[in-house]
Amino acid sequence: MYQPRLLSDLKEFFLTRHFTLPPELRAARALSEAVENIQSRWPDTRPQDGRDAAPVFIFSAGWRSGSTLMQRLVMSSGEIAVWGEPLGDAALVARLGQSLSAITKGWPPESFFDSGQELAGLADDWIANLTPQMRYLKSAHAALLREWLGSSAQTAFGIQRWGLKEVRLTIDHARYLKWLLPDSRFIFVCRNPFHAFRSWKGNRWHSTWPGYYHNSALAYGRHWRLLMDGFLEGHADVDGLLVRFEDLVSGAVDVDRIARHIQVERLNPDVLKQKVGTPKGAVADKKAEISWLDRAAINATCGALFGKLGY
């Protein structure tokens, strides 16, 4: 039987699971570059409005930051079914997008694509890398989301509009989704990372499968910082709305503004006053304390953004 070496086990446990970011997040920046390359090289892949029923995507800067509260608020409209981190550990959206990240200004070469010849004529050519036109790949990515999240909403709830809330996705994934579904609307939610980490502390909720989870304040802070850097810098690029959890629960948020942003008639503000039980095994705020070491780690990783967010 194969016996893993102790050194490899220690590296996996202490580095991969505790301190480093999973490849889906580390490589997310390349996704934005790939989308730009695709649009530049193949103009027929540029966004065209009017096809989708304005899906709504809620992105949160990590766990316990208010994404579920915003999800409930959006669903109070009765017009949009927002799925909650469906198959989250599988990182389906991130990995679907990551499949495009290899596309550059020079690869794949134009010789890969159908030359327009008759089928029989291709038998005399080098066709080992014959590839469909890029617009079909884009359509296939969008079709997966429409079928998985949209058709299911129609079947389950009898409504046309659908959405997704996530705690793992970056601004690069938002740009990818906006490219696929140009009518989509985005809401970005954040929470003071000290409070969010205290609420989360003790859990082992995965970021991606297999085996990556945030078990330390340092890993949590790095995750929060990576997402928030992008949200602050790029939320306007996707016509997104940035909302603080603290403003949601204090009543400082203009709920009507959110309704206008996602194009619904009305949202029920009473949802923001209703306490809903946390998942089984989750640690409540009042029961967890943050050590001075945890505070130092979060301050070191996240502190540069506190002023920009009013924390």
C-alpha positions in Angstrom: 0.0 0.0 0.0 1.2 3.5 -0.8 2.4 5.4 2.3 2.5 9.2 1.8 5.7 10.8 3.0 5.5 12.7 6.1 7.0 15.8 4.6 4.5 15.8 1.7 1.6 15.4 4.2 2.8 18.3 6.3 3.2 20.6 3.2 -0.3 19.7 2.1 -1.8 20.3 5.5 0.0 23.5 6.5 0.5 25.2 3.2 -2.1 24.1 0.6 -5.0 24.0 3.1 -4.1 26.9 5.4 -2.1 29.6 3.6 -2.2 29.4 -0.2 -5.1 30.1 -2.4 -6.6 27.5 -4.7 -5.7 27.6 -8.4 -9.2 28.7 -9.4 -8.6 32.0 -7.5 -4.8 32.4 -8.1 -5.4 32.2 -11.8 -8.6 34.2 -12.0 -6.8 37.3 -13.4 -5.9 35.3 -16.5 -9.7 34.9 -17.1 -10.2 38.6 -17.6 -7.3 38.7 -20.0 -8.6 35.7 -21.9 -12.1 37.2 -22.4 -10.4 40.4 -23.7 -8.3 38.4 -26.1 -11.3 36.4 -27.4 -13.4 39.6 -28.0 -10.4 41.2 -29.7 -9.6 38.3 -32.0 -13.1 37.2 -32.7 -15.5 40.2 -32.8 -18.6 38.1 -33.2 -18.1 37.0 -29.5 -18.6 40.5 -28.2 -21.7 40.9 -26.0 -25.1 41.6 -27.5 -27.9 42.7 -25.3 -31.4 41.5 -25.1 -31.2 37.7 -24.9 -31.5 36.9 -21.2 -34.0 37.8 -18.5 -31.5 39.8 -16.5 -30.0 37.2 -14.2 -28.8 38.4 -10.8 -25.4 37.5 -9.3 -24.6 38.2 -5.7 -20.9 38.0 -4.9 -19.7 38.2 -1.3 -16.2 38.8 0.0 -16.0 35.4 1.8 -18.1 33.5 4.2 -20.5 35.0 6.8 -20.5 38.4 5.1 -24.2 38.8 4.2 -24.6 37.0 0.9 -27.5 34.9 2.2 -29.3 37.9 3.7 -29.0 39.7 0.3 -30.2 36.5 -1.4 -33.3 36.4 0.8 -33.9 40.1 0.1 -33.7 39.6 -3.7 -36.0 36.6 -3.5 -38.6 38.6 -1.5 -39.4 40.2 -4.8 -41.1 37.0 -5.9 -39.5 37.6 -9.4 -36.1 36.0 -9.1 -34.9 32.6 -8.0 -31.4 33.0 -6.6 -29.6 29.7 -6.1 -27.3 29.5 -3.1 -23.8 28.4 -3.8 -24.9 25.4 -5.9 -22.2 22.8 -5.9 -20.0 25.4 -4.3 -17.1 23.0 -3.4 -16.9 22.0 -7.1 -16.2 25.6 -8.1 -18.1 25.0 -11.3 -18.3 28.6 -12.5 -14.6 29.2 -11.6 -13.4 26.1 -13.3 -15.7 26.6 -16.3 -14.1 30.1 -16.7 -10.6 28.7 -16.0 -10.9 26.5 -19.1 -10.7 29.7 -21.2 -7.6 31.1 -19.5 -5.1 29.5 -21.9 -6.4 31.7 -24.8 -4.0 34.4 -25.6 -3.3 36.9 -28.4 -1.5 34.2 -30.3 -3.1 30.9 -29.2 -5.0 29.1 -30.6 -3.7 30.0 -34.1 -6.2 30.8 -36.8 -5.1 27.6 -38.6 -7.1 25.6 -36.0 -10.4 26.9 -37.3 -12.6 25.8 -40.1 -11.3 27.4 -43.4 -14.8 27.4 -45.0 -14.0 24.5 -47.3 -16.5 21.8 -48.2 -16.4 18.9 -45.8 -15.0 16.4 -48.4 -12.2 18.9 -49.3 -10.9 18.8 -45.7 -9.9 15.2 -46.1 -6.9 16.4 -48.0 -5.8 18.9 -45.4 -4.1 18.8 -42.0 -7.1 18.7 -39.7 -5.6 17.3 -36.5 -6.5 20.5 -34.6 -9.7 21.4 -36.5 -11.7 23.5 -34.0 -15.2 25.0 -34.1 -15.5 28.8 -34.3 -15.1 30.6 -31.0 -18.6 32.0 -30.9 -20.0 28.4 -30.4 -17.8 28.0 -27.4 -19.1 31.2 -25.9 -22.7 30.1 -26.6 -22.0 26.7 -25.0 -20.7 28.3 -21.8 -23.8 30.5 -21.6 -26.1 27.7 -22.4 -24.8 25.6 -19.5 -25.7 28.4 -17.0 -29.1 29.1 -18.6 -30.0 25.4 -18.5 -28.6 24.6 -15.1 -29.8 27.7 -13.3 -32.5 29.2 -15.5 -34.5 26.2 -16.8 -34.4 24.7 -13.3 -35.9 28.0 -11.9 -38.6 27.8 -14.4 -39.4 24.2 -13.5 -39.2 24.6 -9.8 -40.8 28.0 -9.3 -42.5 28.9 -12.5 -40.5 32.1 -13.0 -38.2 33.3 -15.8 -35.6 35.2 -13.9 -32.8 33.4 -12.0 -29.6 34.1 -10.2 -26.7 32.8 -8.1 -25.0 33.9 -4.9 -21.4 33.0 -4.2 -18.7 33.6 -1.6 -15.8 32.3 -3.6 -15.8 34.2 -7.0 -13.7 37.2 -7.9 -14.3 40.3 -10.1 -12.8 38.4 -13.0 -15.5 35.8 -12.7 -18.0 38.6 -12.7 -16.5 40.0 -16.0 -16.7 36.5 -17.4 -20.4 36.2 -16.5 -21.2 39.7 -17.9 -19.5 38.7 -21.2 -21.6 35.5 -21.4 -24.9 37.1 -20.1 -24.7 40.9 -20.8 -28.1 41.6 -19.3 -27.0 40.3 -15.9 -27.0 42.4 -12.8 -24.4 42.2 -10.0 -24.5 42.9 -6.3 -21.3 42.8 -4.3 -21.6 42.3 -0.5 -18.8 42.8 2.1 -18.5 42.8 5.9 -15.8 43.9 8.3 -13.4 40.9 8.1 -12.9 40.9 11.9 -16.6 40.3 12.4 -17.0 38.0 9.5 -14.1 35.8 10.6 -15.4 35.7 14.2 -18.7 34.5 12.9 -17.1 31.9 10.7 -14.3 30.8 13.1 -14.3 27.1 13.9 -15.9 26.0 10.6 -14.3 24.1 7.8 -16.3 25.2 4.8 -14.4 24.4 1.6 -13.4 26.9 -1.0 -12.8 24.2 -3.6 -12.6 20.5 -3.7 -10.5 18.6 -2.8 -9.2 19.6 0.6 -8.8 23.4 0.4 -10.5 25.2 3.3 -9.8 28.4 5.3 -8.7 27.1 8.7 -6.7 30.2 9.7 -7.2 34.0 10.0 -4.4 34.4 7.5 -6.1 32.3 4.9 -9.4 34.0 5.5 -7.9 37.4 5.3 -6.1 36.7 2.1 -9.4 35.4 0.6 -11.2 38.5 1.7 -8.5 40.8 0.4 -8.3 39.1 -3.0 -12.0 39.5 -3.5 -12.4 43.0 -2.1 -9.5 44.4 -4.1 -11.4 43.3 -7.2 -14.8 44.4 -6.0 -13.6 47.9 -5.2 -11.7 48.3 -8.4 -14.0 46.7 -10.9 -17.6 46.6 -9.7 -18.5 49.5 -12.0 -17.1 47.6 -14.9 -20.0 45.1 -14.7 -22.6 47.7 -13.6 -22.4 46.3 -10.1 -23.7 47.6 -6.8 -21.4 47.4 -3.7 -23.3 47.0 -0.4 -21.9 46.7 3.1 -23.4 44.1 5.4 -23.4 46.6 8.3 -25.6 49.0 6.3 -28.0 46.2 5.4 -28.6 45.2 9.0 -28.7 48.8 10.3 -31.3 49.9 7.8 -28.9 52.4 6.1 -29.3 50.8 2.7 -31.9 52.2 0.3 -33.8 49.0 -0.5 -35.6 50.7 -3.4 -32.3 51.5 -5.0 -31.4 47.7 -4.9 -34.8 47.0 -6.4 -34.2 49.4 -9.3 -30.8 48.0 -9.8 -32.0 44.5 -10.3 -35.1 45.6 -12.1 -37.9 44.3 -9.9 -41.0 46.1 -8.7 -40.5 45.8 -5.0 -38.3 44.2 -2.3 -39.6 43.5 1.2 -37.4 45.3 3.7 -38.8 43.3 6.6 -36.6 40.4 5.5 -33.6 42.4 6.8 -35.1 42.2 10.3 -35.8 38.5 10.4 -33.3 36.2 12.0 -32.8 32.9 10.2 -30.9 30.1 11.9 -27.4 29.5 10.7 -26.3 26.1 9.3 -25.9 23.2 11.7 -22.5 23.4 13.3 -21.9 27.0 12.5 -20.4 29.1 15.2 -22.4 32.1 16.4 -20.8 35.5 16.7 -21.1 35.8 20.5 -19.5 32.4 21.1 -16.3 32.9 19.2 -13.4 35.2 20.2 -10.5 36.3 18.0 -7.0 36.0 19.5 -4.5 38.7 19.2 -2.7 36.6 16.6 -5.8 36.3 14.5 -6.4 40.0 14.7 -2.8 40.7 13.6 -3.2 38.4 10.7 -6.4 40.0 9.5 -5.1 43.5 10.0 -1.9 42.6 8.0 -3.8 41.1 5.1 -6.9 43.4 5.0 -6.0 46.6 6.8 -5.1 48.5 3.7 -8.7 48.5 2.5 -10.4 49.5 5.8 -10.3 53.2 5.1 -11.9 52.7 1.7 -14.8 50.8 3.2 -15.3 52.9 6.3 -14.1 50.1 8.7 
